[in-house]
Amino acid sequence: MTANIYETDLPKTGANYVQLSPIAFIERAASVYPNYTAVVHGKIRRTWGETFNRVKKMANALKKRGIGPGKTVSVILANTPEMFELHFAVPMTGGVLNTINTRLDAATVGFILNHAEADIFMVDPEFADVAKGAVEKAGRELLVVDVPDEMYEGDNGPIGAMTYDDLLAEGDADAEYWKPDDEWSAISLNYTSGTTGDPKGVVYHHRGAYLNALSNAHDWGIKPHPVYLWTLPMFHCNGWCYCWTLAALAGTAVCLRAVREKPILDLIRQEKVTHFCGAPIVLNTLASAPDELKKDLPSPIYAMTAAAPPPAAVIKRVEAMGISVTHAYGLTETYGPAVVCAWKSEWDSLPDDERAAMKARQGVRYTVLDDIMVADPDTMKPVPKDGETIGEIFFSGNNVMKGYLKNPEANKKSLRNGWFASGDLAVMHEDNYIEIKDRSKDIIISGGENISSIEIEGVLYKHDKIAEAAVVARPDEKWGETPCAFVVLRQGETMTEEEVIEYCKENMARFKAPKTVIFDELPKTSTGKIQKFVLRKKAEAL
């Protein structure tokens, strides 16, 4: 085939075609804004110039220790400056950063260390006991590096051969560092929760990390130099790519070890925080905080929430504090958020309840996501845009994972016909906004009727006496399954099972109301997700 005029004498060169990588973001931040604050943690305040210098030193130190393309650095760390730095230092070796969920047990962490073929394992003292057990279970040769933190109040001792600062001292900030010659190169490895078996390793590439980081800024409308509070674990989808977003915007990363209402609100005031992210439970924590802790908050404050759909009632209470909520949706396999409830000015005048309900929808695709559809998983035919017909959510675009590490069977099942199958069930509205109805495993089928656990939870959260709620299926001989609600009441409040059930019947179709109510604490992951698999086991045992 003869080349056309636009393909003749117009080749790709180093001047006009560069592989995309978030490494470029920290280079620019340090070059343009070297004296702007990059990281805050207790007494630590480092500029972008200082942070970039440390990152280059660590990258060189890791390279001297054998880290490069195809090699893995696993870490089990809290939200600390070192965790932030490693999101740049490890990719600058060509190696892959594996951030491990801090709530996992030793056996699971050991599995991950082996599956990822980790060469170096960095450990926060808070998780030293689990890490030590994991190394023993893994039974592989690897360098264990302790990462001390003055903000840690525990008494766990070191378990490694050296400290982070020892390793840092081995590096040369002036040495050349790696940049990808192929943006498809792996940048990070994140493991799924593994609630139904061994966790799967989700592989990200430099191109996807670069694009999703920029889309975070664009689709949330973040202006340059935000002050971002780390209420979201940096291990979770690499902090939803916000480590890289902050570098792109030359913002400030305010680190936070533990998500509790007082330190969150104190830091918001002290550092004049403008943005934070987290699961709906983070919003609920703030909404339920004593009034004296909510005084004198700066304005504006913007919060992005994802994970389980936030109840409209929670959004309403948080926005009453002066915090503007944006709802996003995504999965580990989509670099975190890939769908956002893009706000429209015509919704500004809606009553509070209706505004909150609109914000509880998942929304439309990120700018960098090529396409999204809600479809029948068998026929791949899109469902009608009627807001009622349930289908599975499918993604397509550059911010979809490379695939699952060493798991061709899972890749074949999840990446098919040009789409990533999410396993989430939703409806498509007439305005092209999607709304999740449930995970496929969380939908309750009672007497042949599909009941959304999320719909019941939304009703429960509206009750003034209820602080938290989660609904799962309970096996039933007659109906197959019935809704079982786990409820946490606000401090000092009382309710009976009958009162909760009757309240639901009064506020939704009666057949959808829970048949069982359990007053109990809700088990959660470190990212604030309610562990429904634990609740399902409890419901089955009733």
C-alpha positions as CSV (number, residue, x, y, z in Angstrom):
1,M,0.0,0.0,0.0
2,T,1.4,3.4,-1.0
3,A,2.0,5.8,1.8
4,N,0.0,9.0,1.7
5,I,1.5,12.5,1.8
6,Y,1.1,12.6,5.6
7,E,3.2,9.4,6.0
8,T,6.0,10.5,3.8
9,D,9.2,12.1,5.2
10,L,7.4,12.7,8.5
11,P,8.9,10.0,10.8
12,K,8.8,9.7,14.6
13,T,11.9,11.1,16.1
14,G,13.2,11.9,19.6
15,A,12.1,15.5,19.0
16,N,8.4,14.7,18.3
17,Y,7.6,11.4,19.9
18,V,8.4,10.5,23.5
19,Q,7.1,7.5,25.5
20,L,4.6,8.6,28.2
21,S,5.7,8.1,31.8
22,P,4.8,9.9,35.1
23,I,8.6,10.2,35.7
24,A,8.2,13.3,33.6
25,F,5.9,14.9,36.2
26,I,8.4,15.0,39.0
27,E,11.2,16.2,36.6
28,R,9.0,19.2,35.7
29,A,7.8,19.9,39.3
30,A,11.4,19.9,40.5
31,S,12.6,22.1,37.6
32,V,9.8,24.7,37.6
33,Y,8.8,24.7,41.3
34,P,11.9,23.5,43.2
35,N,11.0,25.5,46.4
36,Y,7.3,24.6,46.6
37,T,6.4,22.2,49.3
38,A,6.0,18.6,48.1
39,V,5.6,16.6,51.3
40,V,4.4,17.3,54.8
41,H,4.7,14.7,57.6
42,G,4.9,15.7,61.2
43,K,8.1,17.8,61.5
44,I,9.1,16.9,57.9
45,R,8.6,19.5,55.2
46,R,10.4,18.9,51.9
47,T,10.3,20.8,48.7
48,W,10.0,19.4,45.2
49,G,13.7,20.0,44.7
50,E,14.6,18.1,47.8
51,T,12.2,15.3,47.1
52,F,13.5,14.8,43.5
53,N,17.0,14.7,44.8
54,R,16.1,11.9,47.3
55,V,14.2,10.0,44.6
56,K,17.2,10.1,42.2
57,K,19.4,8.9,45.0
58,M,17.1,6.0,45.9
59,A,16.7,5.0,42.2
60,N,20.5,4.8,41.9
61,A,20.8,2.8,45.2
62,L,18.1,0.4,44.0
63,K,19.9,0.0,40.7
64,K,23.1,-0.8,42.5
65,R,21.2,-3.5,44.4
66,G,20.1,-5.1,41.1
67,I,16.7,-3.5,40.6
68,G,15.8,-2.9,36.9
69,P,13.4,-4.0,34.2
70,G,11.6,-7.2,35.2
71,K,12.5,-6.8,38.9
72,T,10.0,-6.1,41.8
73,V,10.3,-4.0,44.9
74,S,7.5,-4.9,47.3
75,V,6.6,-2.6,50.1
76,I,4.2,-2.7,53.1
77,L,4.1,0.9,54.2
78,A,1.8,3.5,55.8
79,N,1.3,6.9,54.1
80,T,4.7,8.3,54.7
81,P,7.2,10.4,52.6
82,E,9.2,7.3,51.8
83,M,6.1,5.6,50.3
84,F,5.5,8.7,48.2
85,E,9.1,8.8,47.0
86,L,9.1,5.1,46.0
87,H,6.3,5.8,43.4
88,F,9.0,7.6,41.4
89,A,12.2,6.0,42.5
90,V,11.3,2.4,41.6
91,P,10.0,3.3,38.1
92,M,13.2,5.3,37.5
93,T,15.1,2.0,37.7
94,G,12.8,0.2,35.2
95,G,11.6,-1.9,38.1
96,V,8.1,-2.5,39.3
97,L,6.6,-1.1,42.6
98,N,4.4,-3.6,44.4
99,T,2.4,-1.8,47.2
100,I,0.9,-4.3,49.6
101,N,-2.4,-3.9,51.5
102,T,-1.4,-3.3,55.1
103,R,-4.4,-5.3,56.5
104,L,-3.4,-8.6,54.9
105,D,-2.1,-11.5,57.0
106,A,1.3,-13.1,56.8
107,A,0.3,-16.0,54.7
108,T,-1.2,-13.7,52.0
109,V,1.7,-11.3,52.1
110,G,4.1,-14.3,51.8
111,F,2.1,-15.5,48.7
112,I,2.4,-12.0,47.2
113,L,6.2,-11.8,47.8
114,N,6.6,-15.2,46.0
115,H,4.1,-14.5,43.2
116,A,5.7,-11.1,42.5
117,E,9.2,-12.6,42.7
118,A,10.2,-9.7,45.0
119,D,13.9,-8.9,45.3
120,I,13.5,-6.1,47.9
121,F,10.9,-5.8,50.7
122,M,10.5,-2.5,52.5
123,V,8.7,-2.6,55.8
124,D,7.0,0.0,58.1
125,P,7.5,-0.8,61.8
126,E,3.7,-1.0,62.4
127,F,3.6,-4.0,60.1
128,A,6.9,-5.6,61.1
129,D,5.3,-8.7,62.8
130,V,3.2,-9.6,59.7
131,A,6.2,-8.8,57.4
132,K,8.5,-11.1,59.4
133,G,6.0,-13.9,59.2
134,A,5.5,-13.3,55.5
135,V,9.2,-13.5,54.8
136,E,9.4,-16.8,56.7
137,K,6.5,-18.2,54.7
138,A,7.8,-17.0,51.4
139,G,11.1,-18.7,52.0
140,R,12.9,-16.7,49.3
141,E,16.1,-14.7,49.3
142,L,15.3,-11.0,49.5
143,L,16.7,-7.8,51.0
144,V,14.4,-6.6,53.8
145,V,14.6,-2.8,54.4
146,D,13.2,-1.1,57.5
147,V,11.4,2.2,57.0
148,P,11.3,3.9,60.4
149,D,8.8,6.7,61.0
150,E,8.8,9.1,64.0
151,M,5.1,9.4,63.7
152,Y,4.7,5.7,64.6
153,E,3.9,5.3,68.3
154,G,4.3,1.6,68.6
155,D,7.4,-0.4,69.9
156,N,8.0,-2.8,67.1
157,G,11.7,-3.3,66.4
158,P,13.6,-3.6,63.2
159,I,13.5,-6.8,61.2
160,G,15.6,-5.8,58.1
161,A,19.3,-5.8,57.2
162,M,19.3,-2.0,56.8
163,T,17.1,1.1,57.0
164,Y,15.7,3.2,54.2
165,D,18.2,6.0,55.0
166,D,21.1,3.4,54.9
167,L,20.0,2.4,51.4
168,L,19.5,6.0,50.4
169,A,23.0,6.8,51.4
170,E,24.3,4.3,48.8
171,G,22.8,6.3,45.9
172,D,24.1,9.0,43.7
173,A,21.7,11.8,42.8
174,D,23.7,12.8,39.8
175,A,23.7,9.3,38.2
176,E,21.6,8.7,35.1
177,Y,18.3,7.0,35.7
178,W,16.0,4.8,33.5
179,K,13.2,6.1,31.4
180,P,11.0,3.8,29.3
181,D,11.7,3.1,25.7
182,D,8.3,1.5,25.6
183,E,5.4,3.1,27.6
184,W,3.8,-0.4,27.7
185,S,6.5,-1.3,30.3
186,A,5.2,-2.2,33.7
187,I,5.3,0.4,36.4
188,S,3.4,-1.1,39.3
189,L,1.8,-4.3,40.6
190,N,-1.4,-4.2,42.7
191,Y,-3.0,-7.2,44.2
192,T,-6.8,-7.7,44.4
193,S,-8.3,-8.5,47.8
194,G,-8.3,-12.2,47.2
195,T,-11.6,-12.8,49.1
196,T,-12.4,-15.8,46.9
197,G,-9.0,-17.4,46.7
198,D,-5.4,-16.2,46.1
199,P,-5.2,-12.5,45.2
200,K,-4.6,-11.6,41.5
201,G,-1.7,-9.3,40.6
202,V,-2.9,-6.4,38.5
203,V,-0.1,-4.9,36.3
204,Y,-0.1,-1.2,35.4
205,H,2.0,0.4,32.6
206,H,3.7,3.8,32.3
207,R,1.2,5.0,29.7
208,G,-1.8,4.2,31.8
209,A,-0.3,5.7,34.9
210,Y,0.6,8.9,33.1
211,L,-2.9,9.3,31.5
212,N,-4.9,8.4,34.5
213,A,-2.9,10.8,36.7
214,L,-3.7,13.7,34.3
215,S,-7.3,12.6,34.0
216,N,-7.6,12.8,37.8
217,A,-6.6,16.5,37.6
218,H,-8.7,17.3,34.6
219,D,-11.9,15.4,35.5
220,W,-11.9,16.7,39.1
221,G,-11.0,20.2,38.0
222,I,-8.0,20.5,40.3
223,K,-6.0,23.7,39.9
224,P,-2.2,23.7,40.2
225,H,-0.6,23.4,43.6
226,P,-3.4,21.7,45.6
227,V,-2.9,20.7,49.2
228,Y,-3.9,17.0,49.2
229,L,-4.5,15.0,52.4
230,W,-3.7,11.3,52.2
231,T,-6.9,9.9,53.7
232,L,-6.6,7.2,51.0
233,P,-4.0,4.5,51.4
234,M,-1.1,5.0,48.9
235,F,-1.1,1.2,48.5
236,H,-4.6,1.2,47.0
237,C,-4.2,1.4,43.2
238,N,-1.1,3.5,43.9
239,G,-3.3,6.0,45.8
240,W,-5.6,6.1,42.8
241,C,-2.6,7.5,40.8
242,Y,-2.7,10.6,42.9
243,C,1.1,10.4,43.8
244,W,1.7,11.0,40.1
245,T,-1.1,13.6,39.9
246,L,0.4,15.7,42.7
247,A,3.7,15.7,40.8
248,A,2.0,16.8,37.6
249,L,0.3,19.7,39.6
250,A,3.3,20.5,41.8
251,G,1.0,20.0,44.8
252,T,1.6,19.2,48.4
253,A,1.2,15.7,49.8
254,V,0.1,15.8,53.5
255,C,0.8,12.4,54.9
256,L,-1.5,10.6,57.4
257,R,-0.8,7.3,59.1
258,A,-4.3,6.6,60.4
259,V,-7.8,7.7,59.2
260,R,-9.4,9.1,62.3
261,E,-11.7,12.1,62.6
262,K,-9.6,14.3,64.8
263,P,-6.2,14.1,62.9
264,I,-8.1,14.5,59.6
265,L,-9.9,17.6,60.7
266,D,-6.9,19.0,62.5
267,L,-4.6,18.6,59.4
268,I,-7.3,20.1,57.2
269,R,-7.2,23.3,59.3
270,Q,-3.4,23.3,59.9
271,E,-2.3,22.7,56.4
272,K,-5.3,24.4,54.6
273,V,-6.1,21.2,52.8
274,T,-8.0,21.6,49.6
275,H,-8.5,18.0,48.4
276,F,-8.8,14.5,49.8
277,C,-10.0,11.1,48.6
278,G,-11.5,8.1,50.3
279,A,-14.2,5.5,50.6
280,P,-17.7,6.6,51.7
281,I,-16.8,5.4,55.2
282,V,-14.3,8.3,55.4
283,L,-17.1,10.8,54.6
284,N,-19.3,9.1,57.1
285,T,-16.6,9.4,59.8
286,L,-16.3,13.1,59.2
287,A,-20.1,13.6,59.1
288,S,-20.4,11.8,62.4
289,A,-17.6,13.8,64.1
290,P,-18.5,16.0,67.1
291,D,-19.4,19.5,66.1
292,E,-16.5,21.1,68.0
293,L,-14.0,19.2,65.6
294,K,-15.7,20.7,62.6
295,K,-15.2,24.3,63.4
296,D,-13.2,26.8,61.3
297,L,-12.6,24.5,58.4
298,P,-11.0,26.2,55.4
299,S,-13.0,26.7,52.2
300,P,-13.3,25.4,49.6
301,I,-12.6,21.7,50.4
302,Y,-13.1,19.0,47.8
303,A,-13.6,15.3,48.4
304,M,-13.6,12.5,45.9
305,T,-15.2,9.3,47.1
306,A,-15.3,5.9,45.4
307,A,-15.5,2.2,46.4
308,A,-19.1,1.3,47.4
309,P,-21.6,3.9,46.1
310,P,-22.0,6.6,48.8
311,P,-25.5,6.8,50.3
312,A,-27.1,10.1,49.3
313,A,-27.8,10.9,53.0
314,V,-24.1,10.8,53.7
315,I,-23.2,13.1,50.9
316,K,-25.8,15.5,52.1
317,R,-24.4,15.6,55.6
318,V,-20.8,16.1,54.4
319,E,-21.7,18.9,52.0
320,A,-23.4,20.6,55.0
321,M,-19.8,20.9,56.4
322,G,-18.7,22.8,53.4
323,I,-17.0,19.9,51.7
324,S,-17.9,19.5,48.0
325,V,-18.2,15.8,47.1
326,T,-17.4,14.3,43.7
327,H,-18.3,10.6,43.2
328,A,-16.0,8.5,41.1
329,Y,-15.9,4.8,40.3
330,G,-13.3,2.3,39.2
331,L,-11.5,-0.9,40.1
332,T,-7.9,-1.9,40.8
333,E,-7.9,-3.1,37.1
334,T,-8.7,0.5,35.9
335,Y,-5.9,2.3,37.9
336,G,-8.5,3.4,40.4
337,P,-11.1,6.0,39.3
338,A,-12.1,5.7,35.6
339,V,-15.6,7.0,35.9
340,V,-16.7,10.3,37.4
341,C,-20.1,11.9,38.2
342,A,-19.4,14.9,36.1
343,W,-21.5,17.8,37.5
344,K,-23.8,19.9,35.4
345,S,-24.7,23.5,36.3
346,E,-28.4,22.8,35.7
347,W,-28.3,20.5,38.8
348,D,-27.2,23.4,41.1
349,S,-30.8,24.5,41.8
350,L,-32.1,21.0,42.7
351,P,-33.3,20.5,46.3
352,D,-30.6,19.1,48.6
353,D,-31.9,15.5,48.5
354,E,-32.1,15.4,44.8
355,R,-28.6,16.9,44.4
356,A,-27.2,14.3,46.7
357,A,-29.0,11.6,44.8
358,M,-27.5,12.8,41.5
359,K,-24.0,12.8,43.1
360,A,-24.5,9.2,44.3
361,R,-24.6,8.1,40.6
362,Q,-21.3,6.8,39.3
363,G,-21.4,9.0,36.2
364,V,-19.6,9.1,32.9
365,R,-16.2,7.8,31.6
366,Y,-12.9,9.6,32.5
367,T,-11.5,11.8,29.7
368,V,-8.8,9.2,29.0
369,L,-11.1,6.2,29.1
370,D,-11.9,5.3,25.5
371,D,-15.4,3.8,26.2
372,I,-17.7,2.3,28.7
373,M,-20.9,0.3,28.4
374,V,-23.5,-1.5,30.4
375,A,-24.3,-4.7,28.6
376,D,-25.6,-8.3,28.8
377,P,-22.5,-10.3,29.8
378,D,-23.4,-13.2,27.5
379,T,-24.5,-11.3,24.3
380,M,-22.4,-8.2,24.9
381,K,-25.4,-6.2,23.8
382,P,-25.8,-2.8,25.6
383,V,-28.9,-2.5,27.8
384,P,-31.5,0.1,27.1
385,K,-30.9,3.6,28.6
386,D,-33.9,3.3,30.9
387,G,-32.3,3.5,34.3
388,E,-33.9,0.1,35.1
389,T,-32.4,-2.7,33.0
390,I,-29.4,-4.2,34.8
391,G,-26.3,-5.2,33.0
392,E,-22.5,-5.6,33.6
393,I,-20.1,-2.7,33.3
394,F,-17.4,-3.0,30.6
395,F,-14.4,-0.8,30.1
396,S,-12.1,-0.1,27.2
397,G,-9.1,2.2,27.1
398,N,-5.6,3.1,28.0
399,N,-6.3,3.1,31.7
400,V,-7.2,-0.6,31.8
401,M,-4.5,-2.9,33.2
402,K,-2.0,-4.8,31.1
403,G,-3.5,-7.9,32.7
404,Y,-3.2,-10.2,35.7
405,L,0.4,-11.3,36.4
406,K,1.1,-15.0,35.4
407,N,-2.7,-15.7,35.1
408,P,-3.6,-16.2,31.4
409,E,-6.9,-17.9,32.4
410,A,-8.1,-14.9,34.4
411,N,-7.0,-12.6,31.5
412,K,-8.9,-14.6,29.0
413,K,-12.0,-14.4,31.2
414,S,-11.7,-10.7,32.0
415,L,-10.3,-9.2,28.8
416,R,-12.5,-10.3,26.0
417,N,-14.0,-9.0,22.8
418,G,-12.1,-5.7,23.2
419,W,-13.5,-5.1,26.7
420,F,-12.6,-5.5,30.4
421,A,-15.5,-7.2,32.2
422,S,-15.8,-5.5,35.6
423,G,-18.2,-7.9,37.4
424,D,-20.2,-4.8,38.6
425,L,-23.9,-4.5,37.8
426,A,-25.4,-1.2,36.8
427,V,-28.1,0.6,34.8
428,M,-27.6,3.2,32.1
429,H,-29.6,6.4,32.4
430,E,-31.0,8.3,29.5
431,D,-28.3,11.0,30.0
432,N,-25.5,8.3,29.6
433,Y,-24.7,8.3,33.3
434,I,-24.3,4.8,34.8
435,E,-25.5,3.9,38.3
436,I,-24.2,0.8,40.0
437,K,-26.8,-1.5,41.5
438,D,-24.4,-4.1,42.9
439,R,-21.4,-6.4,42.5
440,S,-22.6,-9.5,40.6
441,K,-22.0,-11.5,43.8
442,D,-23.9,-9.0,46.0
443,I,-27.2,-8.9,44.2
444,I,-29.9,-10.6,46.2
445,I,-32.2,-12.9,44.3
446,S,-35.4,-13.4,46.4
447,G,-38.3,-15.3,44.9
448,G,-37.0,-14.7,41.4
449,E,-36.7,-11.0,42.0
450,N,-33.4,-9.1,41.9
451,I,-32.9,-6.9,44.9
452,S,-30.1,-4.4,45.1
453,S,-28.3,-4.4,48.4
454,I,-27.1,-0.8,47.7
455,E,-30.7,0.4,47.3
456,I,-31.6,-1.0,50.8
457,E,-28.4,0.5,52.3
458,G,-29.3,3.9,50.8
459,V,-32.6,3.8,52.6
460,L,-31.1,2.8,55.9
461,Y,-28.5,5.6,55.8
462,K,-31.3,8.1,55.7
463,H,-32.5,7.2,59.2
464,D,-31.3,9.7,61.8
465,K,-30.4,6.9,64.3
466,I,-28.3,4.8,61.9
467,A,-24.6,5.5,61.5
468,E,-23.6,2.6,59.2
469,A,-25.4,-0.2,57.3
470,A,-24.5,-3.1,55.0
471,V,-26.9,-5.6,53.4
472,V,-26.1,-9.1,52.2
473,A,-28.1,-12.2,51.1
474,R,-29.2,-14.7,53.7
475,P,-30.1,-18.2,52.5
476,D,-33.8,-18.9,52.8
477,E,-35.6,-22.2,52.1
478,K,-38.7,-20.6,50.7
479,W,-37.4,-17.5,48.9
480,G,-33.9,-18.8,48.0
481,E,-32.4,-15.6,49.5
482,T,-33.6,-12.7,51.6
483,P,-32.0,-9.4,52.5
484,C,-30.1,-9.4,55.8
485,A,-29.1,-5.9,57.2
486,F,-26.2,-5.3,59.5
487,V,-26.7,-2.0,61.3
488,V,-24.5,0.3,63.5
489,L,-26.5,2.8,65.5
490,R,-25.4,6.3,66.4
491,Q,-24.0,6.6,69.9
492,G,-26.8,6.7,72.5
493,E,-29.5,5.6,70.1
494,T,-31.7,2.5,70.3
495,M,-33.8,0.6,67.7
496,T,-35.4,-2.8,67.4
497,E,-35.2,-5.1,64.5
498,E,-38.9,-4.6,63.9
499,E,-38.5,-0.8,63.8
500,V,-35.7,-1.0,61.1
501,I,-37.7,-3.4,58.9
502,E,-40.9,-1.3,59.2
503,Y,-38.9,1.9,58.3
504,C,-37.6,0.2,55.2
505,K,-41.1,-1.0,54.2
506,E,-42.3,2.5,54.5
507,N,-39.6,3.9,52.2
508,M,-39.2,1.3,49.4
509,A,-41.0,-1.6,47.8
510,R,-42.0,-3.8,50.7
511,F,-40.7,-7.0,49.2
512,K,-37.2,-5.4,49.1
513,A,-37.1,-4.7,52.8
514,P,-34.7,-6.8,55.0
515,K,-36.2,-9.8,56.7
516,T,-33.3,-9.9,59.2
517,V,-31.5,-7.1,61.1
518,I,-28.3,-7.6,63.0
519,F,-26.9,-4.9,65.2
520,D,-23.1,-5.3,65.0
521,E,-19.9,-3.6,64.0
522,L,-19.0,-3.7,60.3
523,P,-15.7,-5.4,59.3
524,K,-13.7,-3.2,57.0
525,T,-10.6,-3.2,54.9
526,S,-7.9,-0.6,55.4
527,T,-9.4,1.4,52.5
528,G,-12.7,1.6,54.3
529,K,-14.6,-1.0,52.2
530,I,-17.0,-3.1,54.1
531,Q,-16.1,-6.7,53.9
532,K,-19.3,-8.2,52.7
533,F,-17.9,-11.7,52.4
534,V,-17.5,-11.7,56.2
535,L,-21.1,-10.6,56.6
536,R,-22.3,-13.2,54.2
537,K,-20.7,-15.9,56.3
538,K,-22.4,-14.5,59.4
539,A,-25.7,-14.4,57.6
540,E,-25.3,-18.0,56.4
541,A,-24.5,-19.1,60.0
542,L,-27.7,-17.6,61.4
